[in-house]
Amino acid sequence: MTGGNGVFVVGTDTGIGKTVVAGGTVRALRRRGVDARPHKPVESGGRDDARFLADAAGSSPDEVCPAFLDEPLAPKVAAERAGRTLDEDAIRPPRDGYVVAEGVGGLRVPLTPSLSLAELVADASLPALVVARPSLGTLNHTALTVEALRRRDVPVLGVVLSRFPDSPDVAERTNPDEIERVNDVPVRLLPEINDVTPENAADAVEDAGVLDLLPQIP
């Protein structure tokens, strides 16, 4: 596969399951002996995502995320309200190790006055893995996300439908094949995880075949 040394996990929205996919991927890779290093450019409204990613890698939240903002808002807005300006160089993914970066909200979320997540992903030179919900409405959100990535020449490795139910309704049953057809990408189904830990997330990522989508695993 083509792409940089790692992957950028992006979502169609906020609260979509990106952290579970990213953290599970980090832990699964590290169990294989890969020096997988998580990166969260900025986190607004707490440190839960960075803590989960840090636990997956055996590091600290401050190593994972260079910028924390108190209010659960778009980073640009939260930073302005706090009287801060995010350092665009500091929030870019590192170049060493096998990077597993996780996005913030959806692609068009503004990080600074001049930088959205979409531009950050494109500048990182990493291929993208899209995390989406399995339910009604996901066809449109997923297609728009894939289209926005490809317009910026970001390779799309595939789509992970997060929290796929044990008993899917008709939309959930038909959405995976339609997403593959419309976007010409492989789709993986990640089930709901009752007890979300890095180990359980790694097991789910492995079982779903997510690692098969990743490029250049050392």
C-alpha positions in Angstrom: 0.0 0.0 0.0 1.0 3.6 -0.5 1.2 6.2 2.2 3.3 7.5 5.1 4.8 5.6 8.0 1.6 5.3 10.0 -2.1 6.2 9.8 -4.4 9.1 10.6 -7.7 7.9 12.2 -10.4 10.4 11.2 -14.1 10.4 11.9 -17.3 11.5 10.2 -18.3 13.3 13.4 -17.5 13.7 17.1 -18.2 10.8 19.5 -17.9 8.3 16.7 -15.4 5.9 18.2 -12.2 7.2 16.8 -10.4 6.8 20.1 -11.3 3.2 20.5 -10.1 2.4 17.0 -6.9 4.4 17.4 -6.1 3.1 20.8 -7.0 -0.4 19.9 -4.7 -0.1 16.8 -1.8 1.2 18.9 -2.1 -1.6 21.5 -2.5 -4.3 18.8 0.5 -3.1 16.9 2.6 -2.9 20.1 1.7 -6.4 20.9 3.2 -7.3 17.5 6.4 -5.5 18.5 5.7 -2.4 16.4 6.8 1.0 17.9 3.3 2.4 17.5 3.1 6.0 18.8 -0.3 7.6 19.3 -0.9 11.3 18.6 -3.8 13.5 19.4 -3.3 17.0 18.0 -5.5 18.7 20.6 -8.2 17.7 23.0 -11.1 19.9 24.1 -13.1 19.3 27.2 -11.0 16.9 29.2 -8.2 14.3 28.8 -10.1 11.1 28.4 -9.0 10.5 24.8 -5.4 11.2 25.5 -5.4 9.0 28.6 -6.8 6.1 26.6 -4.3 6.5 23.9 -1.5 6.9 26.5 -2.6 3.7 28.3 -2.6 1.9 25.0 1.1 2.9 24.4 2.3 2.8 28.0 3.0 6.6 27.9 1.5 9.7 29.4 -1.3 12.0 28.1 1.2 14.9 27.7 3.3 12.8 25.4 0.3 11.9 23.3 -1.4 15.3 23.1 0.5 18.7 23.0 -2.6 20.9 23.7 -5.5 20.5 26.1 -8.4 23.0 26.2 -11.0 23.1 28.9 -14.3 23.7 27.0 -15.8 20.9 24.8 -15.8 23.1 21.7 -14.0 23.2 18.4 -10.4 23.8 19.2 -10.2 27.2 17.5 -13.2 28.4 19.5 -12.1 26.9 22.8 -8.6 28.4 22.4 -10.0 31.8 21.6 -12.3 31.7 24.6 -9.3 30.8 26.8 -7.1 33.5 25.3 -4.8 31.0 23.7 -3.3 30.4 20.3 -2.5 26.9 19.3 1.0 26.3 18.0 0.4 24.7 14.5 3.8 23.1 14.4 3.4 21.6 17.9 0.1 19.9 17.0 1.4 18.2 13.9 2.0 14.4 14.1 5.6 13.4 14.9 7.8 11.8 12.2 9.4 9.1 14.2 8.0 5.7 14.9 4.9 4.2 13.5 2.4 7.1 14.1 -1.2 6.4 14.9 -2.8 9.9 14.9 -6.4 10.5 15.9 -8.5 13.4 14.6 -10.7 15.9 16.4 -14.4 15.7 15.5 -15.0 15.8 11.8 -12.6 16.8 9.0 -13.7 20.4 8.7 -13.4 21.2 12.4 -11.2 24.4 12.8 -8.1 24.0 14.8 -6.7 27.5 14.4 -7.9 30.4 12.3 -5.9 29.1 9.3 -5.9 25.3 9.9 -8.7 22.8 9.9 -8.3 19.1 10.7 -8.5 18.4 6.9 -5.4 20.5 6.2 -3.6 18.9 9.2 -4.3 15.4 7.8 -3.1 16.4 4.4 0.1 18.0 5.7 0.9 14.9 7.7 1.4 12.8 4.6 -0.3 9.9 6.3 -3.1 7.7 4.8 -6.5 8.0 6.5 -8.7 5.4 8.1 -12.3 6.7 8.4 -14.4 5.8 11.4 -18.2 6.1 10.9 -21.4 5.1 12.6 -23.3 2.1 11.1 -26.8 3.6 11.3 -29.1 5.6 9.0 -27.3 8.8 7.7 -23.9 7.3 7.5 -23.9 6.9 3.7 -23.9 10.7 3.3 -21.5 11.5 6.1 -19.0 8.8 5.0 -19.1 9.8 1.4 -18.5 13.4 2.2 -15.5 12.6 4.4 -13.9 10.3 1.9 -14.5 12.9 -0.8 -12.9 15.6 1.3 -9.8 13.5 1.9 -9.3 12.5 -1.7 -9.7 16.1 -2.8 -6.6 16.7 -0.7 -4.7 13.7 -2.1 -5.0 11.8 1.1 -5.2 8.0 0.5 -8.2 6.4 2.2 -7.3 2.9 3.5 -10.9 2.0 4.4 -13.9 2.7 6.6 -14.5 1.2 10.1 -18.2 1.1 11.1 -17.9 1.5 14.9 -20.2 0.0 17.5 -21.8 -2.3 14.9 -24.8 -3.9 16.7 -25.3 -7.6 17.2 -28.8 -7.3 15.8 -28.6 -4.7 13.0 -31.6 -3.1 11.5 -32.1 -2.9 7.7 -30.1 0.3 7.3 -27.2 -1.2 9.3 -27.3 -4.4 7.4 -27.2 -2.8 4.0 -24.9 0.2 4.7 -21.5 -1.7 4.7 -21.9 -2.9 1.1 -23.2 0.4 -0.1 -20.3 2.3 1.5 -17.9 -0.1 -0.3 -19.7 0.4 -3.6 -20.1 4.2 -3.4 -16.6 5.0 -2.1 -14.6 2.0 -3.5 -13.0 1.3 -0.2 -13.0 -1.8 2.1 -15.2 -1.7 5.1 -14.6 -3.3 8.5 -17.2 -3.8 11.2 -16.2 -3.1 14.8 -18.7 -4.4 17.4 -19.9 -2.6 20.5 -17.3 -3.2 23.3 -19.0 -3.5 26.7 -15.8 -2.9 28.8 -13.6 -0.5 26.8 -10.0 -1.0 27.7 -6.9 -0.8 25.4 -6.6 -4.6 25.5 -10.3 -5.2 24.6 -10.1 -2.6 21.9 -7.0 -4.2 20.5 -8.8 -7.6 20.5 -11.7 -6.1 18.6 -9.5 -4.3 16.1 -7.6 -7.5 15.4 -10.8 -9.6 15.1 -12.4 -7.1 12.7 -9.4 -7.1 10.4 -8.6 -3.4 10.8 -4.8 -4.0 10.9 -5.1 -5.6 7.4 -5.9 -2.2 6.1 -2.8 -0.5 7.5 0.2 0.4 5.3 3.9 -0.4 5.8 3.7 -2.2 9.2 7.3 -2.8 10.1 
